[in-house]
Amino acid sequence: MITPQVVAFIKDQDAKGVSREATRILLASKGNWSHANIDEAFAAVPAIYAAADGKTPRPPQVIMVAEPTEPKENPVFAVLAAVLTLALIGAGAYAAYTYVPEIRADVDFVLSAFTGA
């Protein structure tokens, strides 16, 4: 026998987007309704928002989507990278001038051409 409370419960569950199968399980386990009474109640209620039957759509849901943003480059890191690069190049040039006699001779030759010494 169908009662208004069962019909209201089924409509409420449909409106919340709960599947028909989950509503059946709730009615059978918590409400102690027989399967015949549950089937009769579902036959009396149109599937407005039934999630499990696939014949009618679920109610629309609002989904918030954040727009992707470009990562901002910190200018401090750019300056540090430039200073570190120049320091490494300078250290390499100093090491080559100090420890490789051929390079030192070439550099001294070029400098003497400019200074006239």
mmCIF file of the C-alpha atoms, coordinates in Angstrom:
data_MODEL
# 
_entry.id   MODEL 
# 
loop_
_atom_site.group_PDB 
_atom_site.id 
_atom_site.type_symbol 
_atom_site.label_atom_id 
_atom_site.label_alt_id 
_atom_site.label_comp_id 
_atom_site.label_asym_id 
_atom_site.label_entity_id 
_atom_site.label_seq_id 
_atom_site.pdbx_PDB_ins_code 
_atom_site.Cartn_x 
_atom_site.Cartn_y 
_atom_site.Cartn_z 
_atom_site.occupancy 
_atom_site.B_iso_or_equiv 
_atom_site.pdbx_formal_charge 
_atom_site.auth_seq_id 
_atom_site.auth_comp_id 
_atom_site.auth_asym_id 
_atom_site.auth_atom_id 
_atom_site.pdbx_PDB_model_num 
ATOM 1   C CA . MET A 1 1   ? 0.000   0.000  0.000   1.00 0.00 ? 1   MET A CA 1 
ATOM 2   C CA . ILE A 1 2   ? 1.359   3.378  -1.010  1.00 0.00 ? 2   ILE A CA 1 
ATOM 3   C CA . THR A 1 3   ? 1.400   6.153  1.596   1.00 0.00 ? 3   THR A CA 1 
ATOM 4   C CA . PRO A 1 4   ? 1.916   9.880  0.984   1.00 0.00 ? 4   PRO A CA 1 
ATOM 5   C CA . GLN A 1 5   ? 5.035   9.748  3.177   1.00 0.00 ? 5   GLN A CA 1 
ATOM 6   C CA . VAL A 1 6   ? 6.705   7.164  0.921   1.00 0.00 ? 6   VAL A CA 1 
ATOM 7   C CA . VAL A 1 7   ? 5.806   9.127  -2.221  1.00 0.00 ? 7   VAL A CA 1 
ATOM 8   C CA . ALA A 1 8   ? 7.156   12.335 -0.655  1.00 0.00 ? 8   ALA A CA 1 
ATOM 9   C CA . PHE A 1 9   ? 10.339  10.510 0.401   1.00 0.00 ? 9   PHE A CA 1 
ATOM 10  C CA . ILE A 1 10  ? 10.912  9.158  -3.125  1.00 0.00 ? 10  ILE A CA 1 
ATOM 11  C CA . LYS A 1 11  ? 10.305  12.602 -4.692  1.00 0.00 ? 11  LYS A CA 1 
ATOM 12  C CA . ASP A 1 12  ? 12.694  14.194 -2.189  1.00 0.00 ? 12  ASP A CA 1 
ATOM 13  C CA . GLN A 1 13  ? 15.405  11.629 -2.923  1.00 0.00 ? 13  GLN A CA 1 
ATOM 14  C CA . ASP A 1 14  ? 14.901  12.135 -6.676  1.00 0.00 ? 14  ASP A CA 1 
ATOM 15  C CA . ALA A 1 15  ? 15.208  15.907 -6.274  1.00 0.00 ? 15  ALA A CA 1 
ATOM 16  C CA . LYS A 1 16  ? 18.473  15.454 -4.342  1.00 0.00 ? 16  LYS A CA 1 
ATOM 17  C CA . GLY A 1 17  ? 19.853  13.315 -7.173  1.00 0.00 ? 17  GLY A CA 1 
ATOM 18  C CA . VAL A 1 18  ? 19.981  10.101 -5.141  1.00 0.00 ? 18  VAL A CA 1 
ATOM 19  C CA . SER A 1 19  ? 19.793  7.024  -7.342  1.00 0.00 ? 19  SER A CA 1 
ATOM 20  C CA . ARG A 1 20  ? 16.636  4.986  -7.418  1.00 0.00 ? 20  ARG A CA 1 
ATOM 21  C CA . GLU A 1 21  ? 18.549  1.912  -6.275  1.00 0.00 ? 21  GLU A CA 1 
ATOM 22  C CA . ALA A 1 22  ? 19.894  3.749  -3.214  1.00 0.00 ? 22  ALA A CA 1 
ATOM 23  C CA . THR A 1 23  ? 16.359  4.951  -2.402  1.00 0.00 ? 23  THR A CA 1 
ATOM 24  C CA . ARG A 1 24  ? 15.080  1.362  -2.678  1.00 0.00 ? 24  ARG A CA 1 
ATOM 25  C CA . ILE A 1 25  ? 17.769  0.172  -0.276  1.00 0.00 ? 25  ILE A CA 1 
ATOM 26  C CA . LEU A 1 26  ? 16.884  2.915  2.209   1.00 0.00 ? 26  LEU A CA 1 
ATOM 27  C CA . LEU A 1 27  ? 13.189  2.081  2.082   1.00 0.00 ? 27  LEU A CA 1 
ATOM 28  C CA . ALA A 1 28  ? 13.841  -1.644 2.494   1.00 0.00 ? 28  ALA A CA 1 
ATOM 29  C CA . SER A 1 29  ? 16.411  -1.380 5.278   1.00 0.00 ? 29  SER A CA 1 
ATOM 30  C CA . LYS A 1 30  ? 15.288  1.654  7.303   1.00 0.00 ? 30  LYS A CA 1 
ATOM 31  C CA . GLY A 1 31  ? 11.592  1.748  6.491   1.00 0.00 ? 31  GLY A CA 1 
ATOM 32  C CA . ASN A 1 32  ? 11.019  -2.046 6.578   1.00 0.00 ? 32  ASN A CA 1 
ATOM 33  C CA . TRP A 1 33  ? 8.955   -1.855 3.414   1.00 0.00 ? 33  TRP A CA 1 
ATOM 34  C CA . SER A 1 34  ? 8.438   -4.948 1.309   1.00 0.00 ? 34  SER A CA 1 
ATOM 35  C CA . HIS A 1 35  ? 9.824   -5.058 -2.208  1.00 0.00 ? 35  HIS A CA 1 
ATOM 36  C CA . ALA A 1 36  ? 6.310   -5.247 -3.646  1.00 0.00 ? 36  ALA A CA 1 
ATOM 37  C CA . ASN A 1 37  ? 5.254   -2.068 -1.799  1.00 0.00 ? 37  ASN A CA 1 
ATOM 38  C CA . ILE A 1 38  ? 8.463   -0.294 -2.862  1.00 0.00 ? 38  ILE A CA 1 
ATOM 39  C CA . ASP A 1 39  ? 7.911   -1.263 -6.519  1.00 0.00 ? 39  ASP A CA 1 
ATOM 40  C CA . GLU A 1 40  ? 4.335   -0.034 -6.325  1.00 0.00 ? 40  GLU A CA 1 
ATOM 41  C CA . ALA A 1 41  ? 5.451   3.301  -4.827  1.00 0.00 ? 41  ALA A CA 1 
ATOM 42  C CA . PHE A 1 42  ? 8.095   3.813  -7.512  1.00 0.00 ? 42  PHE A CA 1 
ATOM 43  C CA . ALA A 1 43  ? 5.536   3.037  -10.218 1.00 0.00 ? 43  ALA A CA 1 
ATOM 44  C CA . ALA A 1 44  ? 3.319   5.798  -8.817  1.00 0.00 ? 44  ALA A CA 1 
ATOM 45  C CA . VAL A 1 45  ? 6.111   8.413  -8.733  1.00 0.00 ? 45  VAL A CA 1 
ATOM 46  C CA . PRO A 1 46  ? 7.391   9.709  -12.082 1.00 0.00 ? 46  PRO A CA 1 
ATOM 47  C CA . ALA A 1 47  ? 11.138  9.667  -12.401 1.00 0.00 ? 47  ALA A CA 1 
ATOM 48  C CA . ILE A 1 48  ? 11.754  13.420 -12.456 1.00 0.00 ? 48  ILE A CA 1 
ATOM 49  C CA . TYR A 1 49  ? 15.371  13.357 -11.360 1.00 0.00 ? 49  TYR A CA 1 
ATOM 50  C CA . ALA A 1 50  ? 16.110  9.659  -11.186 1.00 0.00 ? 50  ALA A CA 1 
ATOM 51  C CA . ALA A 1 51  ? 19.849  9.193  -11.359 1.00 0.00 ? 51  ALA A CA 1 
ATOM 52  C CA . ALA A 1 52  ? 19.969  5.457  -11.947 1.00 0.00 ? 52  ALA A CA 1 
ATOM 53  C CA . ASP A 1 53  ? 17.387  4.926  -14.663 1.00 0.00 ? 53  ASP A CA 1 
ATOM 54  C CA . GLY A 1 54  ? 19.246  7.061  -17.224 1.00 0.00 ? 54  GLY A CA 1 
ATOM 55  C CA . LYS A 1 55  ? 16.005  8.159  -18.924 1.00 0.00 ? 55  LYS A CA 1 
ATOM 56  C CA . THR A 1 56  ? 15.738  11.592 -17.341 1.00 0.00 ? 56  THR A CA 1 
ATOM 57  C CA . PRO A 1 57  ? 18.494  14.059 -16.604 1.00 0.00 ? 57  PRO A CA 1 
ATOM 58  C CA . ARG A 1 58  ? 19.728  14.888 -13.154 1.00 0.00 ? 58  ARG A CA 1 
ATOM 59  C CA . PRO A 1 59  ? 19.230  18.423 -11.898 1.00 0.00 ? 59  PRO A CA 1 
ATOM 60  C CA . PRO A 1 60  ? 21.870  20.864 -13.075 1.00 0.00 ? 60  PRO A CA 1 
ATOM 61  C CA . GLN A 1 61  ? 24.847  21.361 -10.793 1.00 0.00 ? 61  GLN A CA 1 
ATOM 62  C CA . VAL A 1 62  ? 26.878  24.524 -10.513 1.00 0.00 ? 62  VAL A CA 1 
ATOM 63  C CA . ILE A 1 63  ? 30.569  23.893 -11.052 1.00 0.00 ? 63  ILE A CA 1 
ATOM 64  C CA . MET A 1 64  ? 33.130  26.576 -10.313 1.00 0.00 ? 64  MET A CA 1 
ATOM 65  C CA . VAL A 1 65  ? 36.104  26.528 -12.672 1.00 0.00 ? 65  VAL A CA 1 
ATOM 66  C CA . ALA A 1 66  ? 39.156  28.651 -12.026 1.00 0.00 ? 66  ALA A CA 1 
ATOM 67  C CA . GLU A 1 67  ? 40.830  30.151 -15.057 1.00 0.00 ? 67  GLU A CA 1 
ATOM 68  C CA . PRO A 1 68  ? 44.455  29.100 -15.409 1.00 0.00 ? 68  PRO A CA 1 
ATOM 69  C CA . THR A 1 69  ? 46.877  31.925 -14.854 1.00 0.00 ? 69  THR A CA 1 
ATOM 70  C CA . GLU A 1 70  ? 50.367  32.414 -16.147 1.00 0.00 ? 70  GLU A CA 1 
ATOM 71  C CA . PRO A 1 71  ? 52.967  31.847 -13.459 1.00 0.00 ? 71  PRO A CA 1 
ATOM 72  C CA . LYS A 1 72  ? 54.573  35.139 -12.552 1.00 0.00 ? 72  LYS A CA 1 
ATOM 73  C CA . GLU A 1 73  ? 58.331  35.199 -12.752 1.00 0.00 ? 73  GLU A CA 1 
ATOM 74  C CA . ASN A 1 74  ? 59.991  36.809 -9.785  1.00 0.00 ? 74  ASN A CA 1 
ATOM 75  C CA . PRO A 1 75  ? 62.457  39.471 -11.025 1.00 0.00 ? 75  PRO A CA 1 
ATOM 76  C CA . VAL A 1 76  ? 64.779  38.778 -8.099  1.00 0.00 ? 76  VAL A CA 1 
ATOM 77  C CA . PHE A 1 77  ? 65.415  35.272 -9.420  1.00 0.00 ? 77  PHE A CA 1 
ATOM 78  C CA . ALA A 1 78  ? 66.123  36.621 -12.905 1.00 0.00 ? 78  ALA A CA 1 
ATOM 79  C CA . VAL A 1 79  ? 68.700  39.069 -11.519 1.00 0.00 ? 79  VAL A CA 1 
ATOM 80  C CA . LEU A 1 80  ? 70.282  36.379 -9.351  1.00 0.00 ? 80  LEU A CA 1 
ATOM 81  C CA . ALA A 1 81  ? 70.508  34.026 -12.314 1.00 0.00 ? 81  ALA A CA 1 
ATOM 82  C CA . ALA A 1 82  ? 72.198  36.726 -14.428 1.00 0.00 ? 82  ALA A CA 1 
ATOM 83  C CA . VAL A 1 83  ? 74.704  37.578 -11.669 1.00 0.00 ? 83  VAL A CA 1 
ATOM 84  C CA . LEU A 1 84  ? 75.502  33.916 -11.067 1.00 0.00 ? 84  LEU A CA 1 
ATOM 85  C CA . THR A 1 85  ? 76.010  33.315 -14.782 1.00 0.00 ? 85  THR A CA 1 
ATOM 86  C CA . LEU A 1 86  ? 78.374  36.277 -15.089 1.00 0.00 ? 86  LEU A CA 1 
ATOM 87  C CA . ALA A 1 87  ? 80.269  35.184 -11.972 1.00 0.00 ? 87  ALA A CA 1 
ATOM 88  C CA . LEU A 1 88  ? 80.765  31.696 -13.381 1.00 0.00 ? 88  LEU A CA 1 
ATOM 89  C CA . ILE A 1 89  ? 81.957  33.046 -16.731 1.00 0.00 ? 89  ILE A CA 1 
ATOM 90  C CA . GLY A 1 90  ? 84.328  35.431 -14.967 1.00 0.00 ? 90  GLY A CA 1 
ATOM 91  C CA . ALA A 1 91  ? 85.670  32.682 -12.720 1.00 0.00 ? 91  ALA A CA 1 
ATOM 92  C CA . GLY A 1 92  ? 86.260  30.462 -15.739 1.00 0.00 ? 92  GLY A CA 1 
ATOM 93  C CA . ALA A 1 93  ? 88.066  33.238 -17.607 1.00 0.00 ? 93  ALA A CA 1 
ATOM 94  C CA . TYR A 1 94  ? 90.226  34.038 -14.580 1.00 0.00 ? 94  TYR A CA 1 
ATOM 95  C CA . ALA A 1 95  ? 91.100  30.365 -14.122 1.00 0.00 ? 95  ALA A CA 1 
ATOM 96  C CA . ALA A 1 96  ? 92.023  30.024 -17.792 1.00 0.00 ? 96  ALA A CA 1 
ATOM 97  C CA . TYR A 1 97  ? 94.195  33.159 -17.672 1.00 0.00 ? 97  TYR A CA 1 
ATOM 98  C CA . THR A 1 98  ? 95.900  32.046 -14.460 1.00 0.00 ? 98  THR A CA 1 
ATOM 99  C CA . TYR A 1 99  ? 96.507  28.361 -15.169 1.00 0.00 ? 99  TYR A CA 1 
ATOM 100 C CA . VAL A 1 100 ? 96.961  28.143 -18.972 1.00 0.00 ? 100 VAL A CA 1 
ATOM 101 C CA . PRO A 1 101 ? 100.191 29.888 -20.059 1.00 0.00 ? 101 PRO A CA 1 
ATOM 102 C CA . GLU A 1 102 ? 99.238  30.015 -23.753 1.00 0.00 ? 102 GLU A CA 1 
ATOM 103 C CA . ILE A 1 103 ? 96.067  31.945 -22.981 1.00 0.00 ? 103 ILE A CA 1 
ATOM 104 C CA . ARG A 1 104 ? 97.966  34.334 -20.717 1.00 0.00 ? 104 ARG A CA 1 
ATOM 105 C CA . ALA A 1 105 ? 100.478 35.009 -23.491 1.00 0.00 ? 105 ALA A CA 1 
ATOM 106 C CA . ASP A 1 106 ? 97.686  35.652 -25.999 1.00 0.00 ? 106 ASP A CA 1 
ATOM 107 C CA . VAL A 1 107 ? 95.851  38.003 -23.649 1.00 0.00 ? 107 VAL A CA 1 
ATOM 108 C CA . ASP A 1 108 ? 99.065  39.884 -22.828 1.00 0.00 ? 108 ASP A CA 1 
ATOM 109 C CA . PHE A 1 109 ? 99.781  40.238 -26.582 1.00 0.00 ? 109 PHE A CA 1 
ATOM 110 C CA . VAL A 1 110 ? 96.317  41.659 -27.274 1.00 0.00 ? 110 VAL A CA 1 
ATOM 111 C CA . LEU A 1 111 ? 96.512  44.036 -24.311 1.00 0.00 ? 111 LEU A CA 1 
ATOM 112 C CA . SER A 1 112 ? 99.952  45.263 -25.372 1.00 0.00 ? 112 SER A CA 1 
ATOM 113 C CA . ALA A 1 113 ? 98.564  46.073 -28.816 1.00 0.00 ? 113 ALA A CA 1 
ATOM 114 C CA . PHE A 1 114 ? 95.982  48.365 -27.258 1.00 0.00 ? 114 PHE A CA 1 
ATOM 115 C CA . THR A 1 115 ? 98.208  49.960 -24.648 1.00 0.00 ? 115 THR A CA 1 
ATOM 116 C CA . GLY A 1 116 ? 101.298 50.253 -26.834 1.00 0.00 ? 116 GLY A CA 1 
ATOM 117 C CA . ALA A 1 117 ? 103.551 48.672 -24.264 1.00 0.00 ? 117 ALA A CA 1 
# 
